[in-house]
């Protein structure tokens, strides 16, 4: 297998770690984050989305679990489901 000429390094917005994206399968654990645009629906495909960056799927899951843990510590009687 030959090395591709153009490689892209993407930085995770949470952990600041860089990932080398050469092939589509390299990006399976990275989520693209887009800036929300007021008045545009998710179904609309004819508008330009401004990409903010990438997040590791594992970083997002870790942040979600920390949020649940924080909410449980703050309100011990109420368990919140995301």
C-alpha positions in Angstrom: 0.0 0.0 0.0 1.4 3.4 -1.0 1.5 6.4 1.2 -1.1 9.1 0.1 0.4 12.4 -0.9 -2.1 14.5 1.0 -2.5 13.8 4.7 -4.7 15.8 7.0 -4.0 16.3 10.7 -7.1 17.0 12.7 -7.1 18.2 16.3 -9.7 17.1 18.9 -11.5 20.1 20.4 -11.7 18.4 23.8 -8.3 16.7 24.4 -6.1 18.7 21.9 -4.7 15.5 20.5 -3.9 15.2 16.8 -5.1 12.4 14.6 -3.7 11.7 11.1 -6.6 11.2 8.7 -5.5 9.5 5.5 -8.3 7.2 4.7 -12.1 7.3 5.4 -11.8 4.5 7.9 -9.3 6.6 9.9 -12.1 9.0 10.6 -14.6 6.5 12.0 -13.8 7.5 15.6 -13.9 11.2 14.9 -17.1 13.3 14.9 -17.3 16.5 12.9 -18.8 19.5 14.8 -20.6 22.1 12.8 -21.6 25.6 14.0 -25.4 25.8 14.4 -27.1 28.2 12.1 -30.3 29.9 13.2 -33.3 29.2 11.1 -31.8 26.2 9.3 -33.1 22.7 9.8 -31.1 19.5 9.9 -33.0 18.2 6.8 -32.0 21.2 4.7 -29.1 20.1 2.4 -28.7 23.2 0.3 -27.1 25.5 2.9 -23.4 25.7 3.7 -22.4 24.4 7.1 -19.5 26.0 8.9 -17.3 23.3 10.3 -15.9 24.0 13.8 -13.7 21.0 14.2 -13.4 17.4 15.2 -14.0 15.5 18.5 -12.9 11.9 19.3 -16.0 9.7 19.9 -14.3 8.5 23.2 -13.8 12.1 24.4 -17.4 12.8 23.9 -18.5 9.7 25.7 -16.1 10.5 28.6 -17.5 14.1 28.8 -21.1 12.7 28.9 -20.3 10.3 31.7 -18.6 13.1 33.7 -21.7 15.2 33.2 -24.0 12.5 34.5 -21.7 11.9 37.5 -21.7 15.6 38.2 -25.5 15.8 38.0 -25.9 12.8 40.4 -23.5 14.4 42.9 -25.4 17.7 42.7 -28.9 16.1 42.9 -28.6 12.7 44.6 -32.4 12.1 44.5 -32.7 12.8 40.9 -31.2 10.6 38.3 -31.0 12.2 34.9 -31.0 10.2 31.6 -29.5 11.8 28.5 
